[in-house]
């Protein structure tokens, strides 16, 4: 089961909705899965998804 995480660009003058297509990097740490999204404006937003347990 996939969990869709709605996230938006963190740039102050943006707020574009980021989609899976913008995800350019996924990595895991002890804190969970992190995803880096590159917005069309050039800003990179990193999200953290807690383990689904
Ligand atoms: Zn942006």
mmCIF file of the protein (N, C-alpha, C, O) and its ligand, coordinates in Angstrom:
data_MODEL
# 
_entry.id   MODEL 
# 
loop_
_entity.id 
_entity.type 
_entity.pdbx_number_of_molecules 
1 polymer     1 
2 non-polymer 1 
# 
_entity_poly.entity_id                      1 
_entity_poly.type                           'polypeptide(L)' 
_entity_poly.nstd_linkage                   no 
_entity_poly.nstd_monomer                   no 
_entity_poly.pdbx_seq_one_letter_code       
;(UNK)(UNK)(UNK)(UNK)(UNK)(UNK)(UNK)(UNK)(UNK)(UNK)(UNK)(UNK)(UNK)(UNK)(UNK)(UNK)
(UNK)(UNK)(UNK)(UNK)(UNK)(UNK)(UNK)(UNK)(UNK)(UNK)(UNK)(UNK)(UNK)(UNK)(UNK)(UNK)
(UNK)(UNK)(UNK)(UNK)(UNK)(UNK)(UNK)(UNK)(UNK)(UNK)(UNK)(UNK)(UNK)(UNK)(UNK)(UNK)
(UNK)(UNK)(UNK)(UNK)(UNK)
;
_entity_poly.pdbx_seq_one_letter_code_can   XXXXXXXXXXXXXXXXXXXXXXXXXXXXXXXXXXXXXXXXXXXXXXXXXXXXX 
_entity_poly.pdbx_strand_id                 A 
# 
loop_
_entity_poly_seq.entity_id 
_entity_poly_seq.num 
_entity_poly_seq.mon_id 
_entity_poly_seq.hetero 
1 1  UNK n 
1 2  UNK n 
1 3  UNK n 
1 4  UNK n 
1 5  UNK n 
1 6  UNK n 
1 7  UNK n 
1 8  UNK n 
1 9  UNK n 
1 10 UNK n 
1 11 UNK n 
1 12 UNK n 
1 13 UNK n 
1 14 UNK n 
1 15 UNK n 
1 16 UNK n 
1 17 UNK n 
1 18 UNK n 
1 19 UNK n 
1 20 UNK n 
1 21 UNK n 
1 22 UNK n 
1 23 UNK n 
1 24 UNK n 
1 25 UNK n 
1 26 UNK n 
1 27 UNK n 
1 28 UNK n 
1 29 UNK n 
1 30 UNK n 
1 31 UNK n 
1 32 UNK n 
1 33 UNK n 
1 34 UNK n 
1 35 UNK n 
1 36 UNK n 
1 37 UNK n 
1 38 UNK n 
1 39 UNK n 
1 40 UNK n 
1 41 UNK n 
1 42 UNK n 
1 43 UNK n 
1 44 UNK n 
1 45 UNK n 
1 46 UNK n 
1 47 UNK n 
1 48 UNK n 
1 49 UNK n 
1 50 UNK n 
1 51 UNK n 
1 52 UNK n 
1 53 UNK n 
# 
loop_
_struct_asym.id 
_struct_asym.entity_id 
A 1 
B 2 
# 
loop_
_chem_comp.id 
_chem_comp.type 
_chem_comp.mon_nstd_flag 
UNK 'L-peptide linking' . 
ZN  non-polymer         . 
# 
_pdbx_entity_nonpoly.entity_id   2 
_pdbx_entity_nonpoly.name        ? 
_pdbx_entity_nonpoly.comp_id     ZN 
# 
_pdbx_nonpoly_scheme.asym_id         B 
_pdbx_nonpoly_scheme.entity_id       2 
_pdbx_nonpoly_scheme.mon_id          ZN 
_pdbx_nonpoly_scheme.ndb_seq_num     1 
_pdbx_nonpoly_scheme.pdb_seq_num     101 
_pdbx_nonpoly_scheme.auth_seq_num    101 
_pdbx_nonpoly_scheme.pdb_mon_id      ZN 
_pdbx_nonpoly_scheme.auth_mon_id     ZN 
_pdbx_nonpoly_scheme.pdb_strand_id   A 
_pdbx_nonpoly_scheme.pdb_ins_code    . 
# 
loop_
_atom_site.group_PDB 
_atom_site.id 
_atom_site.type_symbol 
_atom_site.label_atom_id 
_atom_site.label_alt_id 
_atom_site.label_comp_id 
_atom_site.label_asym_id 
_atom_site.label_entity_id 
_atom_site.label_seq_id 
_atom_site.pdbx_PDB_ins_code 
_atom_site.Cartn_x 
_atom_site.Cartn_y 
_atom_site.Cartn_z 
_atom_site.occupancy 
_atom_site.B_iso_or_equiv 
_atom_site.pdbx_formal_charge 
_atom_site.auth_seq_id 
_atom_site.auth_comp_id 
_atom_site.auth_asym_id 
_atom_site.auth_atom_id 
_atom_site.pdbx_PDB_model_num 
ATOM   1   N  N  . UNK A 1 1  ? 0.846  -1.192 0.000   1.00 0.00 ? 1   UNK A N  1 
ATOM   2   C  CA . UNK A 1 1  ? 0.000  0.000  0.000   1.00 0.00 ? 1   UNK A CA 1 
ATOM   3   C  C  . UNK A 1 1  ? 0.883  1.245  0.000   1.00 0.00 ? 1   UNK A C  1 
ATOM   4   O  O  . UNK A 1 1  ? 1.749  1.404  0.860   1.00 0.00 ? 1   UNK A O  1 
ATOM   5   N  N  . UNK A 1 2  ? 0.663  2.091  -0.936  1.00 0.00 ? 2   UNK A N  1 
ATOM   6   C  CA . UNK A 1 2  ? 1.463  3.298  -1.031  1.00 0.00 ? 2   UNK A CA 1 
ATOM   7   C  C  . UNK A 1 2  ? 0.814  4.440  -0.246  1.00 0.00 ? 2   UNK A C  1 
ATOM   8   O  O  . UNK A 1 2  ? -0.405 4.613  -0.248  1.00 0.00 ? 2   UNK A O  1 
ATOM   9   N  N  . UNK A 1 3  ? 1.652  5.191  0.407   1.00 0.00 ? 3   UNK A N  1 
ATOM   10  C  CA . UNK A 1 3  ? 1.126  6.350  1.119   1.00 0.00 ? 3   UNK A CA 1 
ATOM   11  C  C  . UNK A 1 3  ? 1.532  7.603  0.371   1.00 0.00 ? 3   UNK A C  1 
ATOM   12  O  O  . UNK A 1 3  ? 2.718  7.905  0.234   1.00 0.00 ? 3   UNK A O  1 
ATOM   13  N  N  . UNK A 1 4  ? 0.555  8.315  -0.102  1.00 0.00 ? 4   UNK A N  1 
ATOM   14  C  CA . UNK A 1 4  ? 0.824  9.542  -0.830  1.00 0.00 ? 4   UNK A CA 1 
ATOM   15  C  C  . UNK A 1 4  ? 1.087  10.666 0.157   1.00 0.00 ? 4   UNK A C  1 
ATOM   16  O  O  . UNK A 1 4  ? 0.262  10.947 1.026   1.00 0.00 ? 4   UNK A O  1 
ATOM   17  N  N  . UNK A 1 5  ? 2.206  11.288 0.023   1.00 0.00 ? 5   UNK A N  1 
ATOM   18  C  CA . UNK A 1 5  ? 2.534  12.394 0.915   1.00 0.00 ? 5   UNK A CA 1 
ATOM   19  C  C  . UNK A 1 5  ? 2.444  13.694 0.122   1.00 0.00 ? 5   UNK A C  1 
ATOM   20  O  O  . UNK A 1 5  ? 3.230  13.949 -0.790  1.00 0.00 ? 5   UNK A O  1 
ATOM   21  N  N  . UNK A 1 6  ? 1.482  14.488 0.493   1.00 0.00 ? 6   UNK A N  1 
ATOM   22  C  CA . UNK A 1 6  ? 1.343  15.777 -0.182  1.00 0.00 ? 6   UNK A CA 1 
ATOM   23  C  C  . UNK A 1 6  ? 2.385  16.727 0.361   1.00 0.00 ? 6   UNK A C  1 
ATOM   24  O  O  . UNK A 1 6  ? 2.428  16.992 1.562   1.00 0.00 ? 6   UNK A O  1 
ATOM   25  N  N  . UNK A 1 7  ? 3.219  17.238 -0.514  1.00 0.00 ? 7   UNK A N  1 
ATOM   26  C  CA . UNK A 1 7  ? 4.215  18.192 -0.042  1.00 0.00 ? 7   UNK A CA 1 
ATOM   27  C  C  . UNK A 1 7  ? 4.311  19.335 -1.038  1.00 0.00 ? 7   UNK A C  1 
ATOM   28  O  O  . UNK A 1 7  ? 3.951  19.219 -2.209  1.00 0.00 ? 7   UNK A O  1 
ATOM   29  N  N  . UNK A 1 8  ? 4.807  20.422 -0.523  1.00 0.00 ? 8   UNK A N  1 
ATOM   30  C  CA . UNK A 1 8  ? 4.937  21.609 -1.364  1.00 0.00 ? 8   UNK A CA 1 
ATOM   31  C  C  . UNK A 1 8  ? 6.341  22.162 -1.283  1.00 0.00 ? 8   UNK A C  1 
ATOM   32  O  O  . UNK A 1 8  ? 7.065  21.952 -0.310  1.00 0.00 ? 8   UNK A O  1 
ATOM   33  N  N  . UNK A 1 9  ? 6.697  22.860 -2.311  1.00 0.00 ? 9   UNK A N  1 
ATOM   34  C  CA . UNK A 1 9  ? 8.005  23.491 -2.356  1.00 0.00 ? 9   UNK A CA 1 
ATOM   35  C  C  . UNK A 1 9  ? 8.161  24.431 -1.158  1.00 0.00 ? 9   UNK A C  1 
ATOM   36  O  O  . UNK A 1 9  ? 7.242  25.171 -0.809  1.00 0.00 ? 9   UNK A O  1 
ATOM   37  N  N  . UNK A 1 10 ? 9.319  24.387 -0.550  1.00 0.00 ? 10  UNK A N  1 
ATOM   38  C  CA . UNK A 1 10 ? 9.540  25.207 0.642   1.00 0.00 ? 10  UNK A CA 1 
ATOM   39  C  C  . UNK A 1 10 ? 10.084 26.598 0.326   1.00 0.00 ? 10  UNK A C  1 
ATOM   40  O  O  . UNK A 1 10 ? 10.288 27.406 1.232   1.00 0.00 ? 10  UNK A O  1 
ATOM   41  N  N  . UNK A 1 11 ? 10.313 26.873 -0.925  1.00 0.00 ? 11  UNK A N  1 
ATOM   42  C  CA . UNK A 1 11 ? 10.809 28.203 -1.274  1.00 0.00 ? 11  UNK A CA 1 
ATOM   43  C  C  . UNK A 1 11 ? 9.757  29.250 -0.886  1.00 0.00 ? 11  UNK A C  1 
ATOM   44  O  O  . UNK A 1 11 ? 8.559  29.047 -1.080  1.00 0.00 ? 11  UNK A O  1 
ATOM   45  N  N  . UNK A 1 12 ? 10.226 30.358 -0.341  1.00 0.00 ? 12  UNK A N  1 
ATOM   46  C  CA . UNK A 1 12 ? 9.331  31.382 0.203   1.00 0.00 ? 12  UNK A CA 1 
ATOM   47  C  C  . UNK A 1 12 ? 8.319  31.909 -0.817  1.00 0.00 ? 12  UNK A C  1 
ATOM   48  O  O  . UNK A 1 12 ? 7.171  32.182 -0.468  1.00 0.00 ? 12  UNK A O  1 
ATOM   49  N  N  . UNK A 1 13 ? 8.737  32.048 -2.055  1.00 0.00 ? 13  UNK A N  1 
ATOM   50  C  CA . UNK A 1 13 ? 7.842  32.655 -3.041  1.00 0.00 ? 13  UNK A CA 1 
ATOM   51  C  C  . UNK A 1 13 ? 7.289  31.626 -4.015  1.00 0.00 ? 13  UNK A C  1 
ATOM   52  O  O  . UNK A 1 13 ? 6.906  31.958 -5.136  1.00 0.00 ? 13  UNK A O  1 
ATOM   53  N  N  . UNK A 1 14 ? 7.251  30.372 -3.574  1.00 0.00 ? 14  UNK A N  1 
ATOM   54  C  CA . UNK A 1 14 ? 6.782  29.329 -4.481  1.00 0.00 ? 14  UNK A CA 1 
ATOM   55  C  C  . UNK A 1 14 ? 5.537  28.652 -3.898  1.00 0.00 ? 14  UNK A C  1 
ATOM   56  O  O  . UNK A 1 14 ? 4.473  29.269 -3.857  1.00 0.00 ? 14  UNK A O  1 
ATOM   57  N  N  . UNK A 1 15 ? 5.643  27.425 -3.457  1.00 0.00 ? 15  UNK A N  1 
ATOM   58  C  CA . UNK A 1 15 ? 4.543  26.632 -2.883  1.00 0.00 ? 15  UNK A CA 1 
ATOM   59  C  C  . UNK A 1 15 ? 3.925  25.739 -3.944  1.00 0.00 ? 15  UNK A C  1 
ATOM   60  O  O  . UNK A 1 15 ? 2.790  25.285 -3.798  1.00 0.00 ? 15  UNK A O  1 
ATOM   61  N  N  . UNK A 1 16 ? 4.656  25.492 -4.992  1.00 0.00 ? 16  UNK A N  1 
ATOM   62  C  CA . UNK A 1 16 ? 4.216  24.566 -6.018  1.00 0.00 ? 16  UNK A CA 1 
ATOM   63  C  C  . UNK A 1 16 ? 4.071  23.184 -5.394  1.00 0.00 ? 16  UNK A C  1 
ATOM   64  O  O  . UNK A 1 16 ? 4.874  22.790 -4.548  1.00 0.00 ? 16  UNK A O  1 
ATOM   65  N  N  . UNK A 1 17 ? 3.057  22.460 -5.809  1.00 0.00 ? 17  UNK A N  1 
ATOM   66  C  CA . UNK A 1 17 ? 2.855  21.113 -5.295  1.00 0.00 ? 17  UNK A CA 1 
ATOM   67  C  C  . UNK A 1 17 ? 3.861  20.176 -5.944  1.00 0.00 ? 17  UNK A C  1 
ATOM   68  O  O  . UNK A 1 17 ? 4.037  20.171 -7.163  1.00 0.00 ? 17  UNK A O  1 
ATOM   69  N  N  . UNK A 1 18 ? 4.519  19.383 -5.103  1.00 0.00 ? 18  UNK A N  1 
ATOM   70  C  CA . UNK A 1 18 ? 5.531  18.465 -5.608  1.00 0.00 ? 18  UNK A CA 1 
ATOM   71  C  C  . UNK A 1 18 ? 4.928  17.072 -5.781  1.00 0.00 ? 18  UNK A C  1 
ATOM   72  O  O  . UNK A 1 18 ? 4.145  16.613 -4.950  1.00 0.00 ? 18  UNK A O  1 
ATOM   73  N  N  . UNK A 1 19 ? 5.300  16.419 -6.859  1.00 0.00 ? 19  UNK A N  1 
ATOM   74  C  CA . UNK A 1 19 ? 4.764  15.084 -7.140  1.00 0.00 ? 19  UNK A CA 1 
ATOM   75  C  C  . UNK A 1 19 ? 5.905  14.072 -7.209  1.00 0.00 ? 19  UNK A C  1 
ATOM   76  O  O  . UNK A 1 19 ? 7.081  14.434 -7.154  1.00 0.00 ? 19  UNK A O  1 
ATOM   77  N  N  . UNK A 1 20 ? 5.541  12.815 -7.330  1.00 0.00 ? 20  UNK A N  1 
ATOM   78  C  CA . UNK A 1 20 ? 6.564  11.767 -7.434  1.00 0.00 ? 20  UNK A CA 1 
ATOM   79  C  C  . UNK A 1 20 ? 7.517  12.026 -8.592  1.00 0.00 ? 20  UNK A C  1 
ATOM   80  O  O  . UNK A 1 20 ? 8.688  11.646 -8.547  1.00 0.00 ? 20  UNK A O  1 
ATOM   81  N  N  . UNK A 1 21 ? 7.005  12.670 -9.619  1.00 0.00 ? 21  UNK A N  1 
ATOM   82  C  CA . UNK A 1 21 ? 7.848  12.948 -10.772 1.00 0.00 ? 21  UNK A CA 1 
ATOM   83  C  C  . UNK A 1 21 ? 8.974  13.927 -10.467 1.00 0.00 ? 21  UNK A C  1 
ATOM   84  O  O  . UNK A 1 21 ? 9.973  13.989 -11.184 1.00 0.00 ? 21  UNK A O  1 
ATOM   85  N  N  . UNK A 1 22 ? 8.797  14.690 -9.392  1.00 0.00 ? 22  UNK A N  1 
ATOM   86  C  CA . UNK A 1 22 ? 9.825  15.655 -9.008  1.00 0.00 ? 22  UNK A CA 1 
ATOM   87  C  C  . UNK A 1 22 ? 10.851 15.044 -8.059  1.00 0.00 ? 22  UNK A C  1 
ATOM   88  O  O  . UNK A 1 22 ? 11.880 15.653 -7.768  1.00 0.00 ? 22  UNK A O  1 
ATOM   89  N  N  . UNK A 1 23 ? 10.561 13.839 -7.582  1.00 0.00 ? 23  UNK A N  1 
ATOM   90  C  CA . UNK A 1 23 ? 11.457 13.192 -6.629  1.00 0.00 ? 23  UNK A CA 1 
ATOM   91  C  C  . UNK A 1 23 ? 12.714 12.726 -7.346  1.00 0.00 ? 23  UNK A C  1 
ATOM   92  O  O  . UNK A 1 23 ? 12.643 11.936 -8.288  1.00 0.00 ? 23  UNK A O  1 
ATOM   93  N  N  . UNK A 1 24 ? 13.841 13.205 -6.908  1.00 0.00 ? 24  UNK A N  1 
ATOM   94  C  CA . UNK A 1 24 ? 15.080 12.849 -7.595  1.00 0.00 ? 24  UNK A CA 1 
ATOM   95  C  C  . UNK A 1 24 ? 16.004 12.010 -6.726  1.00 0.00 ? 24  UNK A C  1 
ATOM   96  O  O  . UNK A 1 24 ? 17.020 11.508 -7.206  1.00 0.00 ? 24  UNK A O  1 
ATOM   97  N  N  . UNK A 1 25 ? 15.665 11.855 -5.466  1.00 0.00 ? 25  UNK A N  1 
ATOM   98  C  CA . UNK A 1 25 ? 16.534 11.090 -4.577  1.00 0.00 ? 25  UNK A CA 1 
ATOM   99  C  C  . UNK A 1 25 ? 15.726 10.546 -3.405  1.00 0.00 ? 25  UNK A C  1 
ATOM   100 O  O  . UNK A 1 25 ? 14.930 11.259 -2.795  1.00 0.00 ? 25  UNK A O  1 
ATOM   101 N  N  . UNK A 1 26 ? 15.945 9.274  -3.104  1.00 0.00 ? 26  UNK A N  1 
ATOM   102 C  CA . UNK A 1 26 ? 15.301 8.652  -1.940  1.00 0.00 ? 26  UNK A CA 1 
ATOM   103 C  C  . UNK A 1 26 ? 16.379 7.957  -1.131  1.00 0.00 ? 26  UNK A C  1 
ATOM   104 O  O  . UNK A 1 26 ? 17.176 7.193  -1.676  1.00 0.00 ? 26  UNK A O  1 
ATOM   105 N  N  . UNK A 1 27 ? 16.405 8.214  0.141   1.00 0.00 ? 27  UNK A N  1 
ATOM   106 C  CA . UNK A 1 27 ? 17.376 7.529  0.978   1.00 0.00 ? 27  UNK A CA 1 
ATOM   107 C  C  . UNK A 1 27 ? 16.782 7.304  2.364   1.00 0.00 ? 27  UNK A C  1 
ATOM   108 O  O  . UNK A 1 27 ? 15.833 7.972  2.773   1.00 0.00 ? 27  UNK A O  1 
ATOM   109 N  N  . UNK A 1 28 ? 17.366 6.351  3.066   1.00 0.00 ? 28  UNK A N  1 
ATOM   110 C  CA . UNK A 1 28 ? 16.834 6.010  4.385   1.00 0.00 ? 28  UNK A CA 1 
ATOM   111 C  C  . UNK A 1 28 ? 17.824 6.342  5.483   1.00 0.00 ? 28  UNK A C  1 
ATOM   112 O  O  . UNK A 1 28 ? 19.034 6.175  5.336   1.00 0.00 ? 28  UNK A O  1 
ATOM   113 N  N  . UNK A 1 29 ? 17.279 6.812  6.574   1.00 0.00 ? 29  UNK A N  1 
ATOM   114 C  CA . UNK A 1 29 ? 18.082 7.028  7.770   1.00 0.00 ? 29  UNK A CA 1 
ATOM   115 C  C  . UNK A 1 29 ? 17.339 6.358  8.914   1.00 0.00 ? 29  UNK A C  1 
ATOM   116 O  O  . UNK A 1 29 ? 16.272 5.778  8.713   1.00 0.00 ? 29  UNK A O  1 
ATOM   117 N  N  . UNK A 1 30 ? 17.899 6.436  10.105  1.00 0.00 ? 30  UNK A N  1 
ATOM   118 C  CA . UNK A 1 30 ? 17.232 5.839  11.263  1.00 0.00 ? 30  UNK A CA 1 
ATOM   119 C  C  . UNK A 1 30 ? 15.876 6.483  11.503  1.00 0.00 ? 30  UNK A C  1 
ATOM   120 O  O  . UNK A 1 30 ? 14.979 5.868  12.080  1.00 0.00 ? 30  UNK A O  1 
ATOM   121 N  N  . UNK A 1 31 ? 15.735 7.715  11.061  1.00 0.00 ? 31  UNK A N  1 
ATOM   122 C  CA . UNK A 1 31 ? 14.493 8.447  11.277  1.00 0.00 ? 31  UNK A CA 1 
ATOM   123 C  C  . UNK A 1 31 ? 13.409 8.129  10.273  1.00 0.00 ? 31  UNK A C  1 
ATOM   124 O  O  . UNK A 1 31 ? 12.271 8.575  10.423  1.00 0.00 ? 31  UNK A O  1 
ATOM   125 N  N  . UNK A 1 32 ? 13.747 7.363  9.249   1.00 0.00 ? 32  UNK A N  1 
ATOM   126 C  CA . UNK A 1 32 ? 12.738 7.028  8.255   1.00 0.00 ? 32  UNK A CA 1 
ATOM   127 C  C  . UNK A 1 32 ? 13.244 7.299  6.851   1.00 0.00 ? 32  UNK A C  1 
ATOM   128 O  O  . UNK A 1 32 ? 14.429 7.546  6.626   1.00 0.00 ? 32  UNK A O  1 
ATOM   129 N  N  . UNK A 1 33 ? 12.307 7.247  5.912   1.00 0.00 ? 33  UNK A N  1 
ATOM   130 C  CA . UNK A 1 33 ? 12.660 7.468  4.514   1.00 0.00 ? 33  UNK A CA 1 
ATOM   131 C  C  . UNK A 1 33 ? 12.628 8.958  4.189   1.00 0.00 ? 33  UNK A C  1 
ATOM   132 O  O  . UNK A 1 33 ? 11.684 9.668  4.537   1.00 0.00 ? 33  UNK A O  1 
ATOM   133 N  N  . UNK A 1 34 ? 13.654 9.402  3.531   1.00 0.00 ? 34  UNK A N  1 
ATOM   134 C  CA . UNK A 1 34 ? 13.703 10.817 3.157   1.00 0.00 ? 34  UNK A CA 1 
ATOM   135 C  C  . UNK A 1 34 ? 13.713 10.934 1.641   1.00 0.00 ? 34  UNK A C  1 
ATOM   136 O  O  . UNK A 1 34 ? 14.345 10.143 0.940   1.00 0.00 ? 34  UNK A O  1 
ATOM   137 N  N  . UNK A 1 35 ? 13.008 11.923 1.162   1.00 0.00 ? 35  UNK A N  1 
ATOM   138 C  CA . UNK A 1 35 ? 12.937 12.135 -0.282  1.00 0.00 ? 35  UNK A CA 1 
ATOM   139 C  C  . UNK A 1 35 ? 13.284 13.576 -0.606  1.00 0.00 ? 35  UNK A C  1 
ATOM   140 O  O  . UNK A 1 35 ? 12.808 14.517 0.030   1.00 0.00 ? 35  UNK A O  1 
ATOM   141 N  N  . UNK A 1 36 ? 14.118 13.714 -1.604  1.00 0.00 ? 36  UNK A N  1 
ATOM   142 C  CA . UNK A 1 36 ? 14.494 15.053 -2.043  1.00 0.00 ? 36  UNK A CA 1 
ATOM   143 C  C  . UNK A 1 36 ? 13.754 15.350 -3.345  1.00 0.00 ? 36  UNK A C  1 
ATOM   144 O  O  . UNK A 1 36 ? 13.846 14.600 -4.316  1.00 0.00 ? 36  UNK A O  1 
ATOM   145 N  N  . UNK A 1 37 ? 13.030 16.447 -3.341  1.00 0.00 ? 37  UNK A N  1 
ATOM   146 C  CA . UNK A 1 37 ? 12.276 16.860 -4.524  1.00 0.00 ? 37  UNK A CA 1 
ATOM   147 C  C  . UNK A 1 37 ? 12.885 18.135 -5.088  1.00 0.00 ? 37  UNK A C  1 
ATOM   148 O  O  . UNK A 1 37 ? 13.167 19.085 -4.358  1.00 0.00 ? 37  UNK A O  1 
ATOM   149 N  N  . UNK A 1 38 ? 13.078 18.137 -6.384  1.00 0.00 ? 38  UNK A N  1 
ATOM   150 C  CA . UNK A 1 38 ? 13.567 19.354 -7.016  1.00 0.00 ? 38  UNK A CA 1 
ATOM   151 C  C  . UNK A 1 38 ? 12.407 20.030 -7.724  1.00 0.00 ? 38  UNK A C  1 
ATOM   152 O  O  . UNK A 1 38 ? 11.805 19.475 -8.643  1.00 0.00 ? 38  UNK A O  1 
ATOM   153 N  N  . UNK A 1 39 ? 12.110 21.228 -7.281  1.00 0.00 ? 39  UNK A N  1 
ATOM   154 C  CA . UNK A 1 39 ? 11.010 21.993 -7.865  1.00 0.00 ? 39  UNK A CA 1 
ATOM   155 C  C  . UNK A 1 39 ? 11.454 22.634 -9.174  1.00 0.00 ? 39  UNK A C  1 
ATOM   156 O  O  . UNK A 1 39 ? 12.647 22.771 -9.442  1.00 0.00 ? 39  UNK A O  1 
ATOM   157 N  N  . UNK A 1 40 ? 10.485 23.019 -9.972  1.00 0.00 ? 40  UNK A N  1 
ATOM   158 C  CA . UNK A 1 40 ? 10.783 23.697 -11.232 1.00 0.00 ? 40  UNK A CA 1 
ATOM   159 C  C  . UNK A 1 40 ? 11.498 25.020 -10.990 1.00 0.00 ? 40  UNK A C  1 
ATOM   160 O  O  . UNK A 1 40 ? 12.191 25.521 -11.876 1.00 0.00 ? 40  UNK A O  1 
ATOM   161 N  N  . UNK A 1 41 ? 11.334 25.592 -9.793  1.00 0.00 ? 41  UNK A N  1 
ATOM   162 C  CA . UNK A 1 41 ? 11.983 26.858 -9.477  1.00 0.00 ? 41  UNK A CA 1 
ATOM   163 C  C  . UNK A 1 41 ? 13.446 26.655 -9.089  1.00 0.00 ? 41  UNK A C  1 
ATOM   164 O  O  . UNK A 1 41 ? 14.194 27.622 -8.946  1.00 0.00 ? 41  UNK A O  1 
ATOM   165 N  N  . UNK A 1 42 ? 13.852 25.392 -8.919  1.00 0.00 ? 42  UNK A N  1 
ATOM   166 C  CA . UNK A 1 42 ? 15.240 25.125 -8.587  1.00 0.00 ? 42  UNK A CA 1 
ATOM   167 C  C  . UNK A 1 42 ? 15.466 24.814 -7.121  1.00 0.00 ? 42  UNK A C  1 
ATOM   168 O  O  . UNK A 1 42 ? 16.548 24.367 -6.741  1.00 0.00 ? 42  UNK A O  1 
ATOM   169 N  N  . UNK A 1 43 ? 14.470 25.044 -6.303  1.00 0.00 ? 43  UNK A N  1 
ATOM   170 C  CA . UNK A 1 43 ? 14.602 24.781 -4.868  1.00 0.00 ? 43  UNK A CA 1 
ATOM   171 C  C  . UNK A 1 43 ? 14.448 23.287 -4.600  1.00 0.00 ? 43  UNK A C  1 
ATOM   172 O  O  . UNK A 1 43 ? 13.628 22.608 -5.218  1.00 0.00 ? 43  UNK A O  1 
ATOM   173 N  N  . UNK A 1 44 ? 15.253 22.796 -3.667  1.00 0.00 ? 44  UNK A N  1 
ATOM   174 C  CA . UNK A 1 44 ? 15.170 21.379 -3.307  1.00 0.00 ? 44  UNK A CA 1 
ATOM   175 C  C  . UNK A 1 44 ? 14.501 21.255 -1.935  1.00 0.00 ? 44  UNK A C  1 
ATOM   176 O  O  . UNK A 1 44 ? 14.935 21.870 -0.961  1.00 0.00 ? 44  UNK A O  1 
ATOM   177 N  N  . UNK A 1 45 ? 13.456 20.463 -1.880  1.00 0.00 ? 45  UNK A N  1 
ATOM   178 C  CA . UNK A 1 45 ? 12.730 20.238 -0.637  1.00 0.00 ? 45  UNK A CA 1 
ATOM   179 C  C  . UNK A 1 45 ? 12.918 18.795 -0.200  1.00 0.00 ? 45  UNK A C  1 
ATOM   180 O  O  . UNK A 1 45 ? 12.762 17.873 -1.001  1.00 0.00 ? 45  UNK A O  1 
ATOM   181 N  N  . UNK A 1 46 ? 13.250 18.601 1.055   1.00 0.00 ? 46  UNK A N  1 
ATOM   182 C  CA . UNK A 1 46 ? 13.443 17.242 1.573   1.00 0.00 ? 46  UNK A CA 1 
ATOM   183 C  C  . UNK A 1 46 ? 12.309 16.913 2.535   1.00 0.00 ? 46  UNK A C  1 
ATOM   184 O  O  . UNK A 1 46 ? 12.007 17.688 3.442   1.00 0.00 ? 46  UNK A O  1 
ATOM   185 N  N  . UNK A 1 47 ? 11.686 15.759 2.330   1.00 0.00 ? 47  UNK A N  1 
ATOM   186 C  CA . UNK A 1 47 ? 10.606 15.337 3.204   1.00 0.00 ? 47  UNK A CA 1 
ATOM   187 C  C  . UNK A 1 47 ? 11.042 14.102 3.978   1.00 0.00 ? 47  UNK A C  1 
ATOM   188 O  O  . UNK A 1 47 ? 11.953 13.384 3.565   1.00 0.00 ? 47  UNK A O  1 
ATOM   189 N  N  . UNK A 1 48 ? 10.389 13.868 5.091   1.00 0.00 ? 48  UNK A N  1 
ATOM   190 C  CA . UNK A 1 48 ? 10.684 12.691 5.908   1.00 0.00 ? 48  UNK A CA 1 
ATOM   191 C  C  . UNK A 1 48 ? 9.391  11.903 6.086   1.00 0.00 ? 48  UNK A C  1 
ATOM   192 O  O  . UNK A 1 48 ? 8.369  12.436 6.517   1.00 0.00 ? 48  UNK A O  1 
ATOM   193 N  N  . UNK A 1 49 ? 9.466  10.637 5.747   1.00 0.00 ? 49  UNK A N  1 
ATOM   194 C  CA . UNK A 1 49 ? 8.309  9.764  5.935   1.00 0.00 ? 49  UNK A CA 1 
ATOM   195 C  C  . UNK A 1 49 ? 8.640  8.754  7.012   1.00 0.00 ? 49  UNK A C  1 
ATOM   196 O  O  . UNK A 1 49 ? 9.604  7.998  6.886   1.00 0.00 ? 49  UNK A O  1 
ATOM   197 N  N  . UNK A 1 50 ? 7.856  8.736  8.057   1.00 0.00 ? 50  UNK A N  1 
ATOM   198 C  CA . UNK A 1 50 ? 8.101  7.797  9.139   1.00 0.00 ? 50  UNK A CA 1 
ATOM   199 C  C  . UNK A 1 50 ? 7.855  6.369  8.634   1.00 0.00 ? 50  UNK A C  1 
ATOM   200 O  O  . UNK A 1 50 ? 7.022  6.155  7.753   1.00 0.00 ? 50  UNK A O  1 
ATOM   201 N  N  . UNK A 1 51 ? 8.568  5.414  9.186   1.00 0.00 ? 51  UNK A N  1 
ATOM   202 C  CA . UNK A 1 51 ? 8.361  4.018  8.796   1.00 0.00 ? 51  UNK A CA 1 
ATOM   203 C  C  . UNK A 1 51 ? 6.902  3.636  8.990   1.00 0.00 ? 51  UNK A C  1 
ATOM   204 O  O  . UNK A 1 51 ? 6.288  4.002  9.992   1.00 0.00 ? 51  UNK A O  1 
ATOM   205 N  N  . UNK A 1 52 ? 6.345  2.902  8.033   1.00 0.00 ? 52  UNK A N  1 
ATOM   206 C  CA . UNK A 1 52 ? 4.922  2.543  8.083   1.00 0.00 ? 52  UNK A CA 1 
ATOM   207 C  C  . UNK A 1 52 ? 4.691  1.293  8.919   1.00 0.00 ? 52  UNK A C  1 
ATOM   208 O  O  . UNK A 1 52 ? 4.203  0.283  8.412   1.00 0.00 ? 52  UNK A O  1 
ATOM   209 N  N  . UNK A 1 53 ? 5.032  1.359  10.169  1.00 0.00 ? 53  UNK A N  1 
ATOM   210 C  CA . UNK A 1 53 ? 4.784  0.227  11.053  1.00 0.00 ? 53  UNK A CA 1 
ATOM   211 C  C  . UNK A 1 53 ? 3.918  0.667  12.213  1.00 0.00 ? 53  UNK A C  1 
ATOM   212 O  O  . UNK A 1 53 ? 3.589  -0.142 13.080  1.00 0.00 ? 53  UNK A O  1 
HETATM 213 ZN ZN . ZN  B 2 .  ? 9.439  25.901 -6.022  1.00 0.00 ? 101 ZN  A ZN 1 
# 
